[in-house]
Amino acid sequence: MHDTLMRTALFVPASRPDRFPKAIASGADAVIIDLEDSVAPEAKAEARDALVRYTADHPRERLWVRINDGTTPWFDDDLAVCRSSPAIAGIVLPKAQAAEHVYIVSGAGKPLMPVIESASGLRVLDRIAEANGVVRLSFGILDLMVEFGTRPQTEGAQRILDQVRFQILQASRMHGLADPLDTVYMDFSDPDGLLRTATLASDMGFGGMLCIHPAQVSVAHQAYRPQPDEVDWARRVVDHADSTGDYIFRLDGRMIDLPLIERARRVLEHAA
């Protein structure tokens, strides 16, 4: 499970089961049914019931679910639904800031993606990342900026964003997790900005991103898909290494060694 590619994970409110089929048909690598921020407190139980009905009628779906976090009164009931339904492939734990909550969710036996959204979560990031069942990490920059007092859409906000990205990447690599997912890009009417942001995160080492609208899926896939010239380079590197057994050689005027060979293998894996 740790090596599963996930370029896009598309949120859809659990309170809108009429939108589930459209989200599933969007081409996103994962669909996340959201019981948290997109559902009002008074609608939580009804939204959970809608999820139960849908998964009962579609047992072969492989949906992820964002439950409510461990400090809320809905946590236990959300987790019970995820534990019991074969159609729920994985759990997204928002506002992950207490390792014990992560351990409780991991006991459901489903792949788990904690989302770091607070300074407390960053402080215990290693403990969260090392928990059984955690397969990848993501983060929510909007909540973090509110807590930090960061002004959105400024150079300062970008610097904070990049530092959080580094911490998420570092924890993912240290604990052998799948490539992490970048945070959401809120303006779904701005595909050019989305492409620039997603390309930057891809260059950093992220494997994909959280999406809030079906229109973002194809743009994100473009950003996280290796370019043809990169794939060609990677194929020639791997072919030479595998056919000769050499782990240091010259190609196109550049010295190729073992780290670049491993990089080439990752490029081909993503291109596939």
VENNORVEN-V181942 format. One record per pair of residues at least 24 apart in sequence whose C-alpha atoms are under 10 Angstrom apart, sorted by the first residue. I is the first residue (numbers start at 0). J is the second residue. D is the distance in whole Angstrom. If there is no record, write none. Layout:
BEGIN
I J D
I J D
END
This chain:
BEGIN
0 110 8
0 132 10
0 133 10
0 134 7
0 135 10
0 176 9
0 177 8
1 110 9
1 132 10
1 133 9
1 134 5
1 135 7
1 175 8
1 176 6
1 177 5
1 178 8
2 134 9
2 135 10
2 175 9
2 176 8
2 177 5
2 178 8
2 268 10
3 134 9
3 135 10
3 176 10
3 177 7
3 178 9
3 206 10
3 269 10
4 28 8
4 177 8
4 178 8
4 179 10
4 206 7
4 207 8
4 268 9
4 269 7
4 271 10
5 29 7
5 135 10
5 177 9
5 178 8
5 179 9
5 180 8
5 205 10
5 206 7
5 207 6
5 208 8
5 209 10
5 220 10
5 223 10
5 269 10
6 178 9
6 179 9
6 180 8
6 181 10
6 201 10
6 205 9
6 206 6
6 207 4
6 208 6
6 209 8
6 210 10
6 216 9
6 219 7
6 220 6
6 221 10
6 222 9
6 223 6
6 224 9
6 269 9
7 180 8
7 181 9
7 206 9
7 207 5
7 208 5
7 209 6
7 210 7
7 213 10
7 215 9
7 216 6
7 217 9
7 218 10
7 219 7
7 220 7
7 223 9
8 63 9
8 180 8
8 183 10
8 207 8
8 208 6
8 209 5
8 210 6
8 211 9
8 213 10
8 216 8
9 33 10
9 63 10
9 183 10
9 208 9
9 209 6
9 210 5
9 211 6
9 212 7
9 213 7
9 215 9
9 216 8
10 34 10
10 37 9
10 63 9
10 64 9
10 65 9
10 183 10
10 209 8
10 210 6
10 211 5
10 212 7
10 213 9
11 37 8
11 64 10
11 65 10
11 210 9
11 211 7
11 212 8
11 213 9
12 36 9
12 37 6
12 38 7
12 46 8
12 50 10
12 64 10
12 65 10
12 211 10
13 37 8
13 38 7
13 42 10
13 43 9
13 45 9
13 46 5
13 47 7
13 48 9
13 49 7
13 50 6
13 51 10
13 53 10
13 64 9
13 65 9
14 38 6
14 39 9
14 42 7
14 43 8
14 44 9
14 45 7
14 46 4
14 47 8
14 48 9
14 49 7
14 50 8
15 46 8
15 49 8
15 50 9
16 46 8
16 49 7
16 50 7
16 52 9
16 53 7
17 49 10
17 53 10
19 50 10
19 53 9
19 62 10
21 213 8
22 212 8
22 213 7
23 60 9
23 61 10
23 62 9
23 213 9
24 213 9
25 212 9
25 213 6
25 214 8
25 215 10
25 216 7
25 217 9
26 213 8
26 216 7
26 217 8
26 220 9
27 209 10
27 210 9
27 213 8
27 215 9
27 216 6
27 217 8
27 219 9
27 220 9
28 207 10
28 216 9
28 220 9
29 61 8
29 62 7
29 63 7
29 88 9
29 89 10
29 209 9
29 210 10
30 60 10
30 61 8
30 62 6
30 63 6
30 64 8
30 88 10
30 209 10
30 210 9
31 61 10
31 62 6
31 63 5
31 64 5
31 65 6
31 66 10
31 87 10
31 88 10
31 89 9
31 90 9
31 91 8
31 209 9
31 210 9
31 211 10
32 62 7
32 63 6
32 64 5
32 65 6
32 66 9
32 87 9
32 90 10
32 91 9
33 63 9
33 64 6
33 65 5
33 66 7
33 67 9
33 91 9
34 64 7
34 65 6
34 66 5
34 67 6
34 68 10
34 73 9
34 74 10
34 77 8
35 64 9
35 65 6
35 66 6
35 67 5
35 68 8
35 73 9
35 74 10
35 77 10
35 92 10
35 93 8
36 65 9
36 66 9
36 67 8
36 93 9
38 67 10
40 72 10
40 73 9
43 67 9
43 73 8
43 77 9
44 73 8
44 76 9
44 77 9
47 73 10
47 76 9
47 77 7
47 80 8
48 77 10
48 80 9
50 80 9
50 81 10
50 84 10
50 87 10
51 80 7
51 81 9
51 83 10
51 84 8
51 86 10
51 87 10
53 86 9
54 80 10
54 84 7
54 85 8
54 86 6
54 87 8
55 84 8
55 85 9
55 86 8
56 86 10
57 85 10
57 86 7
58 84 8
58 85 6
58 86 5
58 87 9
59 85 8
59 86 6
59 87 9
59 88 10
60 85 8
60 86 5
60 87 7
60 88 8
61 85 8
61 86 5
61 87 6
61 88 5
61 89 8
62 86 6
62 87 5
62 88 5
62 89 7
62 90 9
63 87 6
63 88 5
63 89 5
63 90 6
63 91 7
63 109 10
63 110 9
63 111 9
63 112 10
64 88 8
64 89 7
64 90 5
64 91 6
64 92 9
64 111 10
64 112 10
65 89 9
65 90 6
65 91 4
65 92 6
65 93 7
65 111 10
65 112 9
65 113 10
65 114 10
66 90 7
66 91 6
66 92 6
66 93 7
66 104 10
67 91 9
67 92 7
67 93 7
67 94 9
68 92 6
68 93 6
68 94 6
68 95 7
68 96 9
68 97 10
68 100 8
68 101 10
68 104 10
68 113 10
69 93 9
69 94 8
69 95 8
69 96 9
69 97 8
69 99 9
69 100 6
69 101 9
69 103 9
69 104 9
70 94 9
70 95 10
70 97 9
70 100 9
74 100 10
74 104 9
75 103 10
75 104 9
78 103 9
78 104 7
78 106 10
78 107 7
79 104 10
79 107 8
80 107 10
81 107 7
81 108 9
81 109 8
82 106 9
82 107 5
82 108 7
82 109 7
83 107 9
85 109 10
89 132 10
89 133 10
89 134 10
90 132 10
90 133 10
91 133 10
91 135 10
91 136 9
91 137 9
92 136 10
92 137 10
93 137 9
93 138 8
93 139 8
94 119 9
94 120 7
94 138 9
94 139 8
94 142 9
94 143 10
95 119 9
95 120 6
95 121 9
95 123 9
95 124 9
95 127 8
95 138 9
96 120 4
96 121 7
96 122 8
96 123 7
96 124 8
96 126 10
96 127 8
97 122 10
97 123 7
97 124 9
97 126 9
97 127 8
98 123 7
98 124 9
98 125 9
98 126 6
98 127 5
98 128 9
98 129 10
98 130 8
99 126 9
99 127 9
99 130 9
100 127 9
101 126 9
101 127 6
101 128 9
101 129 10
101 130 7
101 131 9
101 132 9
101 133 8
102 126 10
102 127 8
102 129 10
102 130 6
102 131 7
102 132 9
102 133 9
103 130 10
104 130 10
104 131 10
104 132 9
104 133 9
105 130 7
105 131 6
105 132 5
105 133 7
106 131 8
106 132 8
107 132 9
108 132 7
109 133 9
109 134 10
110 134 6
110 135 9
111 135 7
111 136 9
112 136 5
112 137 7
112 138 10
112 179 9
112 180 9
113 137 6
113 138 8
114 138 5
114 139 7
114 140 10
114 167 10
114 180 9
114 182 9
115 139 6
115 140 9
115 142 9
115 143 8
115 163 9
115 167 9
115 182 10
116 140 7
116 141 8
116 142 6
116 143 5
116 144 9
116 145 10
116 146 9
116 163 10
117 141 10
117 142 7
117 143 5
117 144 9
117 145 9
117 146 7
117 147 9
118 142 10
118 143 7
118 144 10
118 146 8
118 147 8
121 163 8
121 166 8
121 167 9
124 166 8
124 167 8
124 169 10
124 170 7
124 171 10
125 166 10
125 167 10
125 169 9
125 170 6
125 171 9
125 173 9
125 174 8
126 170 10
126 174 10
127 170 9
128 167 9
128 170 7
128 171 7
128 172 10
128 173 9
128 174 6
128 175 9
128 176 8
129 170 9
129 171 9
129 173 9
129 174 6
129 175 9
129 176 9
130 174 9
133 174 10
133 176 8
133 177 9
134 171 9
134 174 10
134 175 9
134 176 5
134 177 6
134 178 9
134 179 9
135 167 10
135 168 10
135 170 10
135 171 7
135 172 10
135 174 10
135 175 9
135 176 5
135 177 5
135 178 7
135 179 5
135 180 8
135 206 10
136 167 7
136 168 9
136 170 9
136 171 7
136 176 8
136 177 8
136 178 8
136 179 5
136 180 6
136 181 9
137 164 9
137 167 7
137 168 9
137 171 10
137 178 9
137 179 6
137 180 5
137 181 6
137 182 7
137 183 10
137 205 10
137 207 10
137 208 8
137 209 8
138 163 8
138 164 8
138 167 8
138 179 9
138 180 8
138 181 7
138 182 6
138 183 9
138 208 10
138 209 9
139 163 10
139 181 9
139 182 5
139 183 7
139 209 9
140 164 10
140 181 9
140 182 6
140 183 8
140 184 10
141 182 9
141 183 9
141 185 10
161 199 10
161 200 9
161 203 9
164 200 8
164 203 8
164 204 9
164 205 9
165 203 8
165 204 9
165 205 10
167 205 9
168 203 8
168 204 7
168 205 7
171 205 10
177 205 9
177 206 8
178 204 7
178 205 6
178 206 5
178 207 8
179 204 8
179 205 5
179 206 6
179 207 7
179 208 8
180 204 10
180 205 6
180 206 6
180 207 5
180 208 4
180 209 6
180 210 10
181 205 6
181 206 8
181 207 6
181 208 4
181 209 6
181 210 9
182 207 9
182 208 6
182 209 6
182 210 8
183 208 7
183 209 5
183 210 6
183 211 7
183 212 10
183 215 10
184 208 9
184 209 8
184 210 7
184 211 8
184 212 10
184 215 9
185 210 9
185 211 7
185 212 9
186 211 9
186 212 9
186 215 10
187 211 8
187 212 6
187 213 9
187 214 7
187 215 6
188 212 9
188 214 8
188 215 9
189 214 10
189 215 9
190 214 8
190 215 7
190 217 10
190 218 7
190 219 9
191 218 9
193 218 7
193 219 7
193 222 9
194 218 6
194 219 7
194 220 9
194 221 8
194 222 6
194 223 9
195 219 10
195 222 8
196 222 9
197 221 9
197 222 6
197 223 7
198 222 5
198 223 7
198 224 9
199 223 10
201 225 9
206 269 9
223 269 8
223 270 9
224 266 9
224 269 7
224 270 6
224 271 9
225 265 10
225 266 7
225 267 8
225 268 10
225 269 7
225 270 6
225 271 10
226 266 9
226 270 9
227 270 9
229 263 9
229 266 8
229 267 9
229 270 10
230 263 8
230 264 10
230 266 6
230 267 6
230 268 10
230 269 9
230 270 7
230 271 10
231 263 10
231 266 10
231 267 9
232 263 8
232 266 9
232 267 10
233 259 9
233 260 8
233 261 9
233 262 8
233 263 4
233 264 7
233 265 9
233 266 6
233 267 7
234 260 10
234 263 7
234 264 8
234 266 9
234 267 7
235 263 9
236 260 6
236 261 10
236 262 10
236 263 7
236 264 9
237 261 9
237 262 10
237 263 7
237 264 7
237 267 9
END
